[in-house]
Amino acid sequence: MTTNLVWGNCLNKAEDLTADNLRLMIGQKLNLEHLVPLALGILAKDTFVETQFYRRDLLAYVLKNTNEEFWNKHHDMYLELDEVMRVVNQTIEELSPLLSDFKPYLIE
């Protein structure tokens, strides 16, 4: 079954939405119950996916625009988010020792 979403004057098939489209709509808290699963699908493939402005924006927007009440209603999505966050934490753990040893070079 194809889900169509209305955004502005456009009708989009859900599977045609980009990470940036999702970032924008999630930022406006539109149809979160339909958009967050799409975002989680993208984040499962590329946790720090780049949108128009920065890498990691989609993840940041999902975290900023949802709350405990949302996740309690959508426990299955929370489990998907938990897996994404495990990747984030693993990345931080792997990079932390390297970052503490990093000394920026001054280029003249």
C-alpha positions as CSV (number, residue, x, y, z in Angstrom):
1,M,0.0,0.0,0.0
2,T,1.4,3.4,-0.9
3,T,1.0,6.3,1.5
4,N,0.5,9.7,0.0
5,L,1.3,12.8,2.0
6,V,0.3,16.4,1.3
7,W,3.0,19.0,1.9
8,G,2.2,22.5,0.8
9,N,0.5,22.2,-2.6
10,C,2.4,19.0,-3.4
11,L,1.2,15.4,-3.0
12,N,4.1,13.1,-2.5
13,K,4.4,9.3,-2.3
14,A,6.0,8.6,1.0
15,E,8.7,6.5,-0.5
16,D,9.7,9.5,-2.8
17,L,10.5,11.8,0.2
18,T,14.1,12.7,0.7
19,A,15.9,13.0,4.0
20,D,15.7,16.8,3.6
21,N,11.9,16.6,2.9
22,L,11.5,14.5,6.0
23,R,13.7,16.9,8.1
24,L,11.5,19.9,7.0
25,M,8.2,18.2,7.7
26,I,9.3,16.6,11.0
27,G,10.6,20.0,12.0
28,Q,7.0,21.3,11.5
29,K,5.7,18.3,13.5
30,L,3.6,17.2,10.5
31,N,2.3,13.6,10.4
32,L,4.9,12.4,12.8
33,E,3.3,9.0,13.1
34,H,3.8,8.5,9.3
35,L,7.1,10.4,8.8
36,V,9.2,9.2,11.7
37,P,9.2,5.6,10.4
38,L,10.4,6.8,7.1
39,A,13.1,8.8,8.8
40,L,14.1,5.8,10.9
41,G,14.4,3.7,7.8
42,I,16.9,6.3,6.3
43,L,18.8,6.6,9.6
44,A,19.1,2.8,9.9
45,K,21.1,2.9,6.6
46,D,23.0,6.1,7.3
47,T,22.8,7.4,10.9
48,F,24.4,10.7,10.1
49,V,22.7,11.3,6.7
50,E,23.3,14.7,5.2
51,T,20.4,17.0,4.5
52,Q,20.5,20.5,3.0
53,F,22.4,22.0,5.9
54,Y,24.4,19.5,7.9
55,R,25.1,15.8,8.4
56,R,23.1,14.4,11.3
57,D,20.2,16.9,10.9
58,L,17.6,14.3,10.3
59,L,18.5,12.5,13.5
60,A,18.5,15.8,15.4
61,Y,15.1,16.7,14.1
62,V,13.6,13.3,15.0
63,L,15.0,13.7,18.5
64,K,14.0,17.4,19.0
65,N,10.4,17.0,17.6
66,T,9.3,13.9,19.4
67,N,8.8,13.3,23.1
68,E,8.3,10.6,25.7
69,E,4.5,10.6,25.0
70,F,5.1,10.0,21.3
71,W,7.5,7.1,21.9
72,N,5.2,5.5,24.5
73,K,2.5,5.4,21.8
74,H,4.8,4.1,19.2
75,H,7.0,1.6,21.0
76,D,7.9,-0.3,17.8
77,M,9.4,3.0,16.4
78,Y,11.2,3.6,19.7
79,L,13.0,0.2,19.3
80,E,14.2,1.3,15.9
81,L,15.4,4.6,17.3
82,D,17.2,2.7,20.1
83,E,19.1,0.8,17.4
84,V,20.0,4.0,15.7
85,M,21.2,5.5,19.0
86,R,23.4,2.4,19.6
87,V,25.2,3.2,16.4
88,V,25.6,6.8,17.5
89,N,27.0,5.7,20.9
90,Q,29.3,3.1,19.3
91,T,30.7,5.8,17.0
92,I,31.3,8.1,19.9
93,E,33.1,5.4,21.8
94,E,35.3,4.5,18.8
95,L,36.2,8.1,18.1
96,S,36.7,9.4,21.6
97,P,40.3,8.1,22.1
98,L,41.2,9.4,18.7
99,L,39.8,12.8,19.4
100,S,41.6,13.2,22.7
101,D,44.9,12.6,20.9
102,F,44.1,14.9,18.0
103,K,46.1,18.1,17.8
104,P,45.1,20.5,15.1
105,Y,47.9,21.6,12.9
106,L,48.3,25.3,12.3
107,I,48.7,26.0,8.7
108,E,50.4,29.2,7.8
